[in-house]
Amino acid sequence: MHRSPQSLLSLISIVLGVFACSAFSAEQLSNLNEEKPEKRFEVQDRTWPANPGEAEICLWKDDKIAAVTFTVDDNCSPDVPWWLEMGDKYGIRITWFIITKNVGGNGWGGTWELWKEVLDKGHEVQSHTHTHLHNELPEWESIAWEYTKSKSMIEENLPGTRVRVLAYPGGKNSGLNDREVAAKTYAGARAVTGTLVPVNLIDYMGVRAVTETSFNNPAAKWADLQRILDPADKVFRTWAILIYHGMKDKTMDRPLFVYLQENKESLWFATFSEASLYGQQRDTATLKVTENTASQIAFTLQDRMDDKVFDLPLTVKVRMPASWTTASGQQAGNPVDVMVVEHDGARFALVQAVPDRGPVSISATPQVAAR
């Protein structure tokens, strides 16, 4: 097949870009397993690049102020229809952390058909171990077995599902949990203890969670989710994780949910794995603008995480030249999503790009139909 010199040069540029990204990301970390991390960056409100062609990585997807994740432990299958209705009503997506031994065994554990329905509705099913640390069972082997057995069972019974995160079980045997062992299998994990942690100090192998009862509760101000939207608060812009078990009160118009709906333009309702992957990719990412002309802006995006696991797009905000009214983008020759937003009379492209997957370019002239 004949190629023009220009197309050959473009192909060579893409190949070299992919090679450079792979070479940079040789570290390939499985996770950021730092129980007490040093401050990774300075937290600030949304910023806006001052000059055309300047770019920055957004703290959260689509440049949202903060992230919120709903998690349900212990299967709690009788509550699934209610949760699915809440998801539809409020536009939230839920992560179920399931005990795989219980699936199909009793009404509380649910069936694989039920969990497939959950996935089909856009929610997420991840690991809460195989037996919930019941080491008195004859089949129990080790904590590593607890972690890996659950992952393999979910992926086997729900084809296409990638189990990348874990919720550590609580209860009388919680001392069996081992973050170092978990870190060999999972990219992230949720703990049980409830508080909010600054976004630049997140422990990704033991992220803390809060409960709905802390919302607008003066006695539990330290865990009130409203803090994440308060610019004066030390947890401004952080990732808030809500933890649930069985639901006795299934009221639909709950104050917390109404509050989240009222502030939905500022919040990313992410699944647990999405927020965990995004945060770790962002915290190790490097962005470099390689071309800045009136017709095209190009950049490379790299991180230190394992490319086989960490494949979530990061949102890169690029200031567009004043003459651009629209923008489209490509990464290594493939289309990427681009959304144009305005701020103080200027236009910015929010570009969805995956680290280490090749060079990214945006243009005022549509390269492809990105949306």
VOMIMI-639977 format. One record per residue: residue number from 1; x, y, z of N, C-alpha, C in turn. Coordinates in steps of 0.1 Angstrom, whole numbers, plus 5000, padded with zeros to 4 digits. Atoms other than C-alpha are relative to their C-alpha. Layout:
BEGIN
ZAMI   n  npx  npy  npz capx capy capz  cpx  cpy  cpz
ZAMI NUM    X    Y    Z    X    Y    Z    X    Y    Z
...
END
This chain:
BEGIN
ZAMI   n  npx  npy  npz capx capy capz  cpx  cpy  cpz
ZAMI   1 5008 4988 5000 5000 5000 5000 5009 5012 5000
ZAMI   2 4992 4988 5001 5014 5034 4990 4996 5010 5011
ZAMI   3 5003 4989 4990 5017 5061 5017 5008 5012 4995
ZAMI   4 4993 4988 5003 5025 5097 5011 5011 5003 5010
ZAMI   5 4989 4997 4991 5057 5111 5027 4994 5006 5013
ZAMI   6 5006 4993 4988 5035 5132 5051 4993 4989 5009
ZAMI   7 5006 5010 4992 5015 5101 5062 5010 4991 5007
ZAMI   8 4989 5008 4995 5047 5082 5067 5006 5007 5012
ZAMI   9 4994 4992 4989 5061 5110 5089 4990 4999 5012
ZAMI  10 5009 5000 4989 5029 5110 5109 5000 4986 5007
ZAMI  11 4999 5013 4994 5031 5072 5114 5012 4999 5008
ZAMI  12 4988 5001 4992 5067 5074 5125 4999 5008 5013
ZAMI  13 5002 4992 4988 5058 5102 5149 4992 4993 5011
ZAMI  14 5009 5007 4990 5031 5081 5165 5008 4988 5006
ZAMI  15 4992 5011 4995 5054 5051 5168 5011 5004 5010
ZAMI  16 4990 4995 4991 5082 5071 5183 4994 5005 5013
ZAMI  17 5007 4995 4988 5057 5087 5207 4996 4989 5009
ZAMI  18 5004 5011 4992 5044 5054 5219 5013 4994 5006
ZAMI  19 4988 5006 4994 5080 5041 5223 5005 5009 5011
ZAMI  20 4995 4991 4989 5090 5072 5243 4992 4999 5012
ZAMI  21 5008 5002 4989 5060 5068 5265 5003 4987 5008
ZAMI  22 4998 5012 4993 5067 5032 5272 5014 5000 5007
ZAMI  23 4987 5000 4994 5104 5039 5279 4999 5008 5013
ZAMI  24 5001 4991 4988 5094 5067 5304 4993 4992 5011
ZAMI  25 5008 5006 4990 5069 5045 5322 5005 4986 5004
ZAMI  26 4995 5014 4997 5092 5015 5328 4998 4996 5014
ZAMI  27 5002 5003 4986 5086 5018 5365 4988 4991 5003
ZAMI  28 5012 5009 5000 5051 5003 5361 4995 4996 5014
ZAMI  29 5004 5003 4986 5039 5005 5397 4986 4993 5000
ZAMI  30 5013 5007 4998 5011 4982 5408 4990 5008 5007
ZAMI  31 5008 4991 4993 4997 5008 5431 5009 5009 5008
ZAMI  32 4993 4991 4991 5007 5037 5454 4998 4995 5014
ZAMI  33 5002 5007 4987 5011 5016 5486 5007 5008 5010
ZAMI  34 4994 4992 4990 5019 5044 5510 4989 5003 5011
ZAMI  35 5010 4999 4989 5000 5042 5543 5000 5014 5005
ZAMI  36 4999 4987 4995 5012 5076 5554 5008 5008 4989
ZAMI  37 4992 4994 5011 5022 5094 5521 5003 5015 5004
ZAMI  38 4996 4986 4999 5040 5127 5520 4990 5008 4991
ZAMI  39 5009 4992 5008 5020 5156 5505 5004 5000 4986
ZAMI  40 4996 5002 5014 5019 5149 5468 5000 5012 4992
ZAMI  41 5001 4988 5008 5009 5183 5455 4992 5010 5009
ZAMI  42 5008 4990 4993 4993 5216 5467 4986 5000 4994
ZAMI  43 5014 5000 5004 4955 5216 5467 4996 5014 4997
ZAMI  44 5005 4987 5004 4939 5246 5449 4987 4998 4993
ZAMI  45 5013 5000 5008 4906 5255 5433 5003 4998 4985
ZAMI  46 4998 5001 5014 4901 5250 5396 5008 5012 4995
ZAMI  47 4992 4990 5006 4927 5269 5376 4998 5000 4985
ZAMI  48 5003 4998 5014 4926 5281 5340 5013 5005 4993
ZAMI  49 4988 4996 5007 4957 5282 5318 4999 5013 4993
ZAMI  50 5001 4986 5004 4965 5318 5308 5002 5002 4986
ZAMI  51 4996 4998 5014 4979 5314 5273 4996 4989 4991
ZAMI  52 5003 5011 5009 4968 5295 5242 5010 4989 4999
ZAMI  53 4990 5011 5000 4984 5261 5241 5004 4994 5013
ZAMI  54 4996 5005 4987 4990 5258 5278 4990 4990 5005
ZAMI  55 5009 5011 4996 4977 5227 5294 5003 4995 5014
ZAMI  56 4999 5006 4986 4972 5210 5328 4991 4988 5002
ZAMI  57 5008 5012 4997 4959 5177 5342 4990 5004 5011
ZAMI  58 5010 4996 4991 4926 5182 5359 5000 4990 5012
ZAMI  59 5000 5008 4988 4923 5170 5395 4990 4988 4999
ZAMI  60 5010 5011 5002 4892 5149 5386 4994 5001 4986
ZAMI  61 5005 5001 5013 4875 5138 5355 4990 5011 4996
ZAMI  62 5008 4989 5005 4858 5165 5334 5002 5013 5009
ZAMI  63 4996 4988 4992 4875 5191 5358 4989 5002 5011
ZAMI  64 5009 4999 4988 4850 5184 5386 5007 5004 5012
ZAMI  65 4994 4995 4987 4856 5200 5420 5005 4988 5008
ZAMI  66 4997 5011 4991 4855 5167 5439 4994 4987 4995
ZAMI  67 5005 5013 5004 4847 5130 5436 4992 4993 5011
ZAMI  68 5008 5007 4990 4820 5109 5454 4998 4986 4995
ZAMI  69 5002 5014 5004 4818 5071 5454 4990 4994 5010
ZAMI  70 5009 5007 4991 4789 5050 5468 5005 4985 5000
ZAMI  71 4996 5014 4999 4800 5015 5480 4990 4993 5009
ZAMI  72 5009 5008 4992 4778 4987 5493 5008 4987 5003
ZAMI  73 4993 5012 4996 4794 4958 5513 4991 4988 5002
ZAMI  74 5006 5012 4996 4784 4922 5519 4988 4996 4991
ZAMI  75 5010 5004 5009 4763 4918 5488 4986 5007 5002
ZAMI  76 5013 4994 4997 4729 4928 5504 4991 5000 4988
ZAMI  77 5007 5001 5012 4711 4915 5474 4985 5005 5001
ZAMI  78 5014 4995 5000 4675 4923 5486 4999 5015 4998
ZAMI  79 5000 4986 5001 4685 4960 5485 5003 5004 4985
ZAMI  80 4996 4996 5013 4697 4959 5449 4990 5007 4992
ZAMI  81 5010 4992 5008 4664 4970 5432 4999 5014 5005
ZAMI  82 5001 4986 4995 4662 5000 5455 5012 5008 4996
ZAMI  83 4988 4993 5004 4698 5009 5448 5000 5004 4985
ZAMI  84 5001 4997 5014 4693 5006 5411 4990 5012 4997
ZAMI  85 5009 4989 5001 4663 5029 5414 5006 5013 5004
ZAMI  86 4993 4988 4996 4684 5054 5433 5010 5005 4990
ZAMI  87 4990 4997 5010 4711 5052 5407 4993 5007 4988
ZAMI  88 5007 4993 5011 4686 5061 5380 4994 5014 5004
ZAMI  89 5006 4988 4996 4669 5088 5400 5011 5012 5002
ZAMI  90 4990 4990 4997 4701 5106 5411 5013 5000 4991
ZAMI  91 4989 5000 5009 4725 5098 5383 5013 4995 5007
ZAMI  92 4988 5005 4994 4749 5079 5406 5003 4986 4996
ZAMI  93 4996 5014 5003 4769 5047 5400 5006 4994 5013
ZAMI  94 4997 5007 4987 4775 5022 5428 5010 4989 4998
ZAMI  95 4991 5012 5000 4803 4998 5436 4995 4991 5011
ZAMI  96 5003 5010 4991 4792 4966 5452 5012 4992 5003
ZAMI  97 4989 5009 4995 4819 4948 5472 4994 4987 5005
ZAMI  98 5007 5012 4997 4807 4912 5472 5009 4989 5006
ZAMI  99 4994 5012 4994 4816 4881 5492 4996 4989 4991
ZAMI 100 5003 5009 5011 4819 4855 5464 4995 4987 5005
ZAMI 101 5005 5013 4995 4813 4824 5486 4985 5001 5002
ZAMI 102 5014 4999 4997 4778 4837 5494 4991 5001 4987
ZAMI 103 5008 4999 5013 4767 4842 5457 4994 4986 4997
ZAMI 104 5008 5012 5004 4740 4816 5449 4997 4992 5012
ZAMI 105 5002 5009 4988 4741 4802 5485 4988 5004 5008
ZAMI 106 5011 4996 4992 4714 4823 5501 4994 5013 4994
ZAMI 107 5006 4988 5005 4691 4853 5494 5008 5012 5001
ZAMI 108 4992 4988 4997 4715 4878 5509 5012 5001 4990
ZAMI 109 4989 5000 5009 4743 4868 5485 4997 5003 4986
ZAMI 110 5004 4998 5014 4724 4871 5453 5005 4989 4991
ZAMI 111 4996 5009 5010 4731 4853 5421 5009 5007 4990
ZAMI 112 4992 4994 5010 4755 4858 5393 4992 5007 4989
ZAMI 113 5010 4993 5009 4725 4867 5371 4997 5014 5005
ZAMI 114 5003 4987 4994 4717 4895 5396 5012 5010 4998
ZAMI 115 4988 4991 5001 4753 4909 5395 5002 5003 4986
ZAMI 116 4999 4996 5014 4753 4908 5358 4990 5011 4997
ZAMI 117 5010 4990 5002 4721 4929 5358 5006 5014 5006
ZAMI 118 4993 4988 4995 4740 4954 5381 5010 5006 4991
ZAMI 119 4990 4995 5010 4768 4956 5356 4994 5006 4988
ZAMI 120 5007 4995 5012 4744 4960 5327 4994 5014 5002
ZAMI 121 5006 4987 4997 4729 4990 5345 5011 5011 5002
ZAMI 122 4989 4990 4999 4764 5007 5346 5007 5001 5013
ZAMI 123 4994 5000 4987 4774 4999 5381 5012 4991 5001
ZAMI 124 4987 5007 4999 4804 4980 5394 4999 4989 5011
ZAMI 125 4999 5011 4990 4811 4947 5412 5014 4997 5002
ZAMI 126 4986 5002 4997 4844 4943 5430 5001 4991 5012
ZAMI 127 4997 5011 4990 4860 4921 5458 4998 5005 5014
ZAMI 128 5000 4998 4986 4851 4919 5494 5005 4987 5007
ZAMI 129 4994 5013 4997 4871 4886 5497 4990 4989 4997
ZAMI 130 5008 5012 5004 4858 4851 5492 4991 4996 5012
ZAMI 131 5008 5004 4988 4846 4842 5528 4997 5010 5010
ZAMI 132 5001 4990 4990 4848 4875 5546 5008 4996 5013
ZAMI 133 4990 5004 4990 4878 4861 5566 4995 4990 5010
ZAMI 134 5005 5011 4991 4860 4831 5580 5011 4988 4999
ZAMI 135 4989 5009 5000 4892 4812 5586 4997 4987 5007
ZAMI 136 5004 5012 4994 4874 4785 5605 4994 4990 4990
ZAMI 137 5006 5009 5010 4860 4771 5573 5011 4990 4995
ZAMI 138 4990 5011 5004 4877 4738 5561 5008 5004 4988
ZAMI 139 4993 4997 5013 4885 4752 5527 5010 5012 5001
ZAMI 140 4992 4987 4998 4902 4784 5541 5015 4996 4999
ZAMI 141 4985 5003 5002 4939 4785 5530 5009 5011 5006
ZAMI 142 4991 4989 4996 4954 4819 5536 4993 5014 4996
ZAMI 143 5006 4987 5004 4947 4857 5533 5003 5002 4986
ZAMI 144 4998 4998 5014 4963 4856 5499 4989 4993 4992
ZAMI 145 5010 5008 5006 4938 4829 5489 4986 5008 5001
ZAMI 146 5012 4992 4999 4909 4851 5503 5000 5011 4989
ZAMI 147 5000 4988 5010 4920 4880 5480 4999 4995 4986
ZAMI 148 4999 5005 5013 4928 4860 5449 4988 4992 4995
ZAMI 149 5011 5009 5003 4899 4835 5450 4988 5009 4996
ZAMI 150 5011 4991 5003 4873 4864 5451 5002 5006 4986
ZAMI 151 4997 4993 5013 4889 4882 5421 4998 4990 4989
ZAMI 152 5001 5010 5011 4891 4850 5400 4985 4996 4998
ZAMI 153 5014 5004 5001 4855 4840 5408 4991 5011 4993
ZAMI 154 5008 4989 5007 4840 4874 5398 5004 5001 4986
ZAMI 155 4996 4998 5014 4860 4876 5366 4996 4987 4992
ZAMI 156 5004 5012 5007 4851 4840 5357 4985 5000 4998
ZAMI 157 5015 5000 5001 4813 4844 5364 4994 5012 4994
ZAMI 158 5005 4988 5007 4810 4879 5350 5010 5004 4990
ZAMI 159 4991 4998 5010 4829 4878 5318 5001 5015 4996
ZAMI 160 4998 4986 5004 4844 4912 5308 5003 5009 5012
ZAMI 161 4998 4992 4988 4846 4924 5344 5015 4999 5004
ZAMI 162 4986 5000 4995 4880 4935 5356 4999 5004 5015
ZAMI 163 5000 4998 4986 4884 4932 5394 5013 5006 5004
ZAMI 164 4987 4994 4997 4910 4957 5404 5001 5006 5014
ZAMI 165 4999 4994 4987 4900 4969 5438 4993 4991 5011
ZAMI 166 5004 5008 4989 4892 4954 5472 4994 5009 5011
ZAMI 167 5004 4994 4988 4872 4964 5503 5004 4990 5011
ZAMI 168 4996 5009 4989 4888 4949 5535 4988 4997 5009
ZAMI 169 5011 5004 4991 4863 4930 5556 5003 5005 5014
ZAMI 170 4999 4997 4986 4857 4942 5592 4996 4987 5008
ZAMI 171 5004 5011 4992 4845 4921 5620 5010 4993 5009
ZAMI 172 4991 5006 4990 4861 4897 5645 5014 4996 4995
ZAMI 173 4988 5004 5006 4887 4885 5621 5008 5010 4991
ZAMI 174 4994 4990 5008 4897 4918 5606 5015 5001 5001
ZAMI 175 4986 5000 4998 4932 4914 5620 5007 4991 4989
ZAMI 176 4994 5008 5010 4938 4889 5592 5003 5008 4987
ZAMI 177 4997 4992 5012 4938 4916 5566 5014 5004 4999
ZAMI 178 4986 4997 5002 4972 4924 5551 5001 5008 4988
ZAMI 179 4999 4991 5011 4977 4954 5529 5011 4996 4991
ZAMI 180 4989 5004 5009 5010 4941 5516 4996 4989 4991
ZAMI 181 5005 5011 5008 4994 4909 5505 4990 5005 4990
ZAMI 182 5011 4994 5009 4964 4928 5490 5007 5008 4989
ZAMI 183 4994 4992 5010 4988 4951 5471 5006 4992 4989
ZAMI 184 4995 5009 5010 5001 4921 5452 4989 4996 4990
ZAMI 185 5012 5004 5008 4966 4915 5437 4992 5012 4995
ZAMI 186 5009 4989 5003 4948 4948 5437 5007 5014 4998
ZAMI 187 4994 4987 5003 4954 4983 5424 4996 5010 5011
ZAMI 188 5005 4991 4990 4935 4999 5453 4991 4993 5010
ZAMI 189 5008 5007 4990 4916 4991 5485 4993 5010 5009
ZAMI 190 5007 4991 4991 4890 5006 5508 5000 4994 5014
ZAMI 191 5001 5004 4986 4892 5005 5546 4986 5002 5005
ZAMI 192 5013 4998 4994 4863 5008 5570 4999 5012 5008
ZAMI 193 5001 4989 4991 4872 5035 5594 4996 5013 4993
ZAMI 194 5006 4989 5007 4854 5067 5587 5005 5014 5003
ZAMI 195 4996 4986 5000 4868 5101 5580 5003 5005 4986
ZAMI 196 4996 4995 5012 4877 5124 5552 5015 5004 5000
ZAMI 197 4986 4998 5000 4913 5127 5541 5003 5010 4989
ZAMI 198 4997 4990 5011 4929 5156 5521 5004 4992 4987
ZAMI 199 4998 5007 5013 4931 5147 5484 5015 4998 4997
ZAMI 200 4986 5002 5002 4969 5151 5484 5007 4990 5009
ZAMI 201 4995 5010 4990 4973 5125 5512 4993 4987 5000
ZAMI 202 5008 5013 5001 4951 5096 5500 5009 4988 5001
ZAMI 203 4993 5013 5000 4963 5062 5510 4992 4990 4991
ZAMI 204 5008 5007 5009 4952 5043 5480 4998 4985 5003
ZAMI 205 5002 5014 4996 4956 5008 5496 4993 4999 5013
ZAMI 206 5008 5000 4987 4935 5018 5526 4992 5013 5001
ZAMI 207 5007 4987 5000 4912 5047 5516 4988 4999 5010
ZAMI 208 5011 5000 4989 4888 5057 5544 4987 5004 4994
ZAMI 209 5013 4998 5005 4851 5059 5540 4992 5007 5011
ZAMI 210 5009 4994 4991 4822 5078 5557 4986 4995 4998
ZAMI 211 5014 5005 5001 4786 5071 5564 4990 5012 4998
ZAMI 212 5011 4990 5003 4754 5089 5554 4996 5007 5012
ZAMI 213 5005 4994 4988 4746 5096 5590 5009 5012 5004
ZAMI 214 4992 4988 4997 4775 5121 5591 4996 5012 4993
ZAMI 215 5004 4988 5008 4759 5144 5566 4992 5010 5008
ZAMI 216 5007 4989 4993 4749 5177 5580 4998 4997 5015
ZAMI 217 5001 5004 4986 4755 5163 5615 5011 5007 5008
ZAMI 218 4990 4992 4992 4773 5188 5639 5008 4991 5009
ZAMI 219 4992 5009 4992 4784 5158 5660 5010 4992 4992
ZAMI 220 4991 5008 5008 4802 5143 5631 5006 5009 4989
ZAMI 221 4995 4990 5010 4816 5174 5613 5012 4994 4993
ZAMI 222 4987 5005 5006 4849 5156 5607 4997 4990 4988
ZAMI 223 5004 5009 5011 4830 5132 5583 4989 5005 4991
ZAMI 224 5011 4994 5008 4805 5155 5568 5004 5003 4985
ZAMI 225 4996 4999 5014 4806 5152 5530 5000 5014 4995
ZAMI 226 5001 4986 5005 4797 5189 5526 5014 5007 5000
ZAMI 227 4987 4994 4999 4833 5197 5535 5008 5000 4987
ZAMI 228 4992 5001 5012 4846 5186 5501 4998 5011 4990
ZAMI 229 5003 4989 5009 4830 5216 5484 5003 5014 5007
ZAMI 230 4997 4987 4993 4842 5242 5510 5014 5004 4998
ZAMI 231 4986 4997 5003 4873 5260 5497 5008 5003 5012
ZAMI 232 4992 4997 4988 4883 5269 5533 5003 4988 5008
ZAMI 233 4998 5012 4993 4883 5233 5544 5013 4992 4995
ZAMI 234 4987 5008 5004 4915 5211 5544 4997 4988 4991
ZAMI 235 5003 5012 5009 4896 5183 5526 4992 5005 4988
ZAMI 236 5006 4995 5012 4883 5206 5499 5006 4992 4988
ZAMI 237 4997 5007 5013 4882 5187 5465 5005 4986 5002
ZAMI 238 4996 5014 4998 4889 5153 5480 4990 4990 4994
ZAMI 239 5009 5012 5004 4874 5119 5472 4993 4995 5012
ZAMI 240 5009 5005 4989 4845 5111 5495 4994 4987 4997
ZAMI 241 5005 5014 5002 4836 5074 5498 4989 4997 5010
ZAMI 242 5011 5004 4991 4802 5064 5513 4999 4985 5001
ZAMI 243 5001 5014 4998 4799 5030 5528 4986 4996 5006
ZAMI 244 5013 5005 4996 4766 5011 5532 5000 4985 5001
ZAMI 245 5003 5014 4999 4754 4977 5543 4985 4998 4997
ZAMI 246 5014 5001 5002 4718 4966 5546 4992 5012 5003
ZAMI 247 5007 4987 4999 4693 4994 5542 4986 4997 5006
ZAMI 248 5013 5001 4993 4664 4995 5567 4991 5011 4996
ZAMI 249 5007 4989 5004 4653 5029 5557 5002 5002 4985
ZAMI 250 4999 4999 5015 4646 5030 5519 4992 5012 4995
ZAMI 251 5006 4987 5005 4633 5066 5517 5007 5004 4988
ZAMI 252 4993 4996 5013 4640 5079 5482 5006 5014 5001
ZAMI 253 4995 4986 5000 4643 5117 5489 5008 5002 5013
ZAMI 254 4991 4999 4988 4672 5115 5514 5007 5013 4999
ZAMI 255 4993 4987 5001 4688 5148 5523 5014 5000 4994
ZAMI 256 4987 5001 5006 4723 5136 5513 4999 5000 4985
ZAMI 257 5002 5002 5014 4711 5125 5479 4995 5013 4993
ZAMI 258 5005 4987 5006 4692 5158 5473 5011 5010 5000
ZAMI 259 4989 4991 5000 4723 5177 5483 5010 4997 4988
ZAMI 260 4991 5004 5011 4744 5158 5458 4994 5003 4987
ZAMI 261 5006 4996 5012 4719 5163 5431 5001 5015 4997
ZAMI 262 4999 4986 5002 4719 5200 5437 5014 5005 4996
ZAMI 263 4986 4996 5003 4757 5201 5434 5006 4991 4990
ZAMI 264 4995 5010 5009 4760 5175 5406 5010 5006 4990
ZAMI 265 4991 4994 5010 4778 5200 5383 5014 5001 5005
ZAMI 266 4987 4999 4994 4807 5201 5408 5006 4987 5003
ZAMI 267 4996 5013 4995 4809 5164 5415 5001 4989 4989
ZAMI 268 4998 5012 5009 4822 5133 5397 4995 4988 5008
ZAMI 269 5005 5012 4994 4801 5103 5407 5007 4988 4994
ZAMI 270 4991 5011 5006 4828 5077 5401 4998 4987 5008
ZAMI 271 4999 5013 4993 4829 5040 5409 5013 5000 5007
ZAMI 272 4987 5001 4992 4856 5030 5434 5012 4998 4991
ZAMI 273 4988 5003 5008 4879 5016 5408 5003 5012 4991
ZAMI 274 4998 4988 5009 4875 5047 5385 5008 5010 5008
ZAMI 275 4994 4989 4993 4884 5072 5412 5014 4995 5005
ZAMI 276 4987 5005 4995 4913 5050 5426 5010 5000 4988
ZAMI 277 4991 5000 5012 4928 5045 5391 5004 5014 4996
ZAMI 278 4997 4986 5004 4924 5082 5382 5009 5007 5009
ZAMI 279 4992 4993 4990 4939 5094 5414 5015 4996 4999
ZAMI 280 4986 5005 5000 4970 5072 5412 5007 5004 4986
ZAMI 281 4995 4995 5012 4975 5080 5375 5004 5015 5000
ZAMI 282 4998 4986 4999 4971 5117 5381 5012 5003 5009
ZAMI 283 4989 4997 4990 4995 5117 5411 5014 4997 4995
ZAMI 284 4987 5004 5005 5023 5102 5391 5002 5005 4985
ZAMI 285 5000 4997 5014 5016 5118 5357 5009 5012 4997
ZAMI 286 4992 4989 5006 5038 5141 5336 4994 5004 4987
ZAMI 287 5007 4994 5012 5023 5164 5309 5010 5009 4993
ZAMI 288 4991 4991 5007 5044 5181 5282 4994 5004 4987
ZAMI 289 5004 4995 5013 5032 5203 5254 5011 4999 4990
ZAMI 290 4990 5002 5010 5051 5194 5223 4998 5008 4987
ZAMI 291 5003 4991 5011 5034 5216 5197 4990 5010 5003
ZAMI 292 5009 4990 4997 5016 5248 5199 4999 5010 4989
ZAMI 293 5001 4991 5011 5005 5265 5167 4986 5004 4999
ZAMI 294 5013 4995 5002 4975 5283 5154 4990 4989 4995
ZAMI 295 5009 5011 5005 4962 5250 5138 5000 4987 5008
ZAMI 296 4999 5012 4993 4973 5223 5162 5007 5002 5013
ZAMI 297 4993 5001 4988 4982 5217 5198 5002 4985 5003
ZAMI 298 4997 5014 4997 5000 5185 5208 5007 4998 5013
ZAMI 299 4994 5003 4987 5011 5169 5241 5003 4986 5002
ZAMI 300 4999 5013 4996 5024 5138 5256 4996 4999 5015
ZAMI 301 5005 5002 4987 5010 5123 5288 5005 4987 5005
ZAMI 302 4994 5012 4995 5029 5098 5309 4998 4998 5015
ZAMI 303 5001 5002 4985 5026 5082 5344 5009 4988 5003
ZAMI 304 4992 5010 4994 5044 5057 5366 4993 4987 5003
ZAMI 305 5008 5012 4996 5016 5031 5369 5000 4990 4989
ZAMI 306 5000 5011 5008 5013 4997 5354 4989 5002 4988
ZAMI 307 5009 4997 5011 4998 5002 5319 4990 4989 4997
ZAMI 308 5009 5011 5002 4981 4968 5319 4988 5002 5009
ZAMI 309 5011 4999 4991 4959 4978 5348 4995 5015 5000
ZAMI 310 5004 4986 4999 4959 5016 5349 4998 5006 4986
ZAMI 311 5003 4996 5014 4942 5025 5316 4988 5010 4999
ZAMI 312 5011 4991 5000 4917 5052 5326 5004 5013 4994
ZAMI 313 4996 4987 5006 4917 5085 5306 5000 5010 5011
ZAMI 314 5000 4988 4992 4928 5116 5325 4995 5011 4992
ZAMI 315 5005 4988 5007 4912 5149 5317 5011 5011 5000
ZAMI 316 4990 4990 5002 4937 5174 5303 4993 5013 4995
ZAMI 317 5006 4988 5004 4926 5210 5301 5010 5009 4992
ZAMI 318 4992 4992 5009 4940 5230 5272 4994 5013 4996
ZAMI 319 5006 4987 5005 4935 5267 5265 5001 5000 4985
ZAMI 320 5001 4999 5015 4924 5271 5229 5003 5014 4995
ZAMI 321 4998 4987 5006 4935 5299 5206 4986 5007 4998
ZAMI 322 5012 4992 5001 4909 5327 5204 4992 4997 4988
ZAMI 323 5007 5002 5013 4900 5318 5168 4993 4986 5000
ZAMI 324 5006 5013 4999 4890 5282 5178 4986 5001 5007
ZAMI 325 5013 5001 4994 4853 5276 5185 4997 4986 5004
ZAMI 326 5002 5014 4998 4854 5238 5184 5014 4993 5000
ZAMI 327 4987 5007 5000 4881 5212 5189 4997 4985 4999
ZAMI 328 5000 5014 5001 4886 5175 5181 5014 4995 5003
ZAMI 329 4987 5005 4996 4914 5152 5192 5003 4986 4996
ZAMI 330 4996 5013 5003 4934 5121 5185 5011 4996 5010
ZAMI 331 4988 5005 4993 4958 5099 5205 5005 4988 4993
ZAMI 332 4993 5010 5009 4982 5078 5185 4991 4996 4989
ZAMI 333 5009 5003 5011 4958 5081 5156 4986 4996 5002
ZAMI 334 5013 5004 4997 4927 5071 5174 4992 5012 5006
ZAMI 335 5008 4988 4995 4898 5096 5183 4999 4999 5015
ZAMI 336 5002 4998 4986 4895 5109 5218 4989 5010 5003
ZAMI 337 5010 4990 4997 4867 5127 5235 5005 5013 5004
ZAMI 338 4996 4986 4997 4870 5165 5237 4987 5007 5002
ZAMI 339 5011 4992 4996 4846 5188 5254 5005 5015 5001
ZAMI 340 4996 4986 4999 4848 5226 5250 4992 5007 5011
ZAMI 341 5007 4992 4989 4840 5248 5280 5005 5015 4999
ZAMI 342 4996 4986 5000 4842 5286 5285 5002 5005 5014
ZAMI 343 4997 4994 4987 4856 5306 5313 5006 5014 4998
ZAMI 344 4996 4986 5002 4859 5344 5315 5003 5004 4986
ZAMI 345 4999 4996 5014 4855 5347 5278 5010 4992 4992
ZAMI 346 4991 5009 5007 4881 5321 5269 4995 4986 4999
ZAMI 347 5005 5014 5002 4876 5286 5256 5011 4990 5003
ZAMI 348 4991 5011 4996 4892 5254 5269 4995 4987 4996
ZAMI 349 5003 5014 5004 4893 5219 5256 5003 4991 5011
ZAMI 350 4998 5011 4990 4888 5191 5281 5002 4987 4992
ZAMI 351 4996 5011 5008 4907 5162 5265 5001 4988 5008
ZAMI 352 4999 5013 4993 4903 5126 5276 5012 4992 4994
ZAMI 353 4988 5006 5005 4938 5110 5272 5005 4990 5010
ZAMI 354 4995 5010 4992 4952 5078 5286 5016 5001 5001
ZAMI 355 4986 5000 4999 4988 5080 5299 5007 4989 4993
ZAMI 356 4991 5011 5006 5015 5061 5280 4994 4993 4988
ZAMI 357 5006 5007 5012 4993 5054 5250 5003 5008 4987
ZAMI 358 4996 4992 5012 5010 5078 5226 4997 5014 5000
ZAMI 359 5002 4986 5000 5010 5114 5216 4986 5004 4997
ZAMI 360 5014 4995 5001 4978 5135 5217 5001 5013 4993
ZAMI 361 5001 4987 5007 4968 5163 5194 4986 5004 4999
ZAMI 362 5014 4995 5002 4938 5186 5192 5001 5011 4989
ZAMI 363 5000 4991 5011 4928 5208 5163 4986 5007 4999
ZAMI 364 5012 4993 5002 4902 5234 5155 4992 4993 4989
ZAMI 365 5006 5007 5011 4894 5215 5123 4997 4985 5004
ZAMI 366 5003 5014 4995 4876 5182 5132 5008 4990 4993
ZAMI 367 4993 5011 5006 4899 5153 5127 4991 4988 4999
ZAMI 368 5010 5010 5000 4871 5129 5136 4989 5005 5008
ZAMI 369 5012 4996 4992 4837 5131 5152 5002 4995 5014
ZAMI 370 4997 5005 4986 4848 5129 5189 4988 4998 5008
ZAMI 371 5012 5002 4992 4813 5133 5203 4988 5000 4990
END
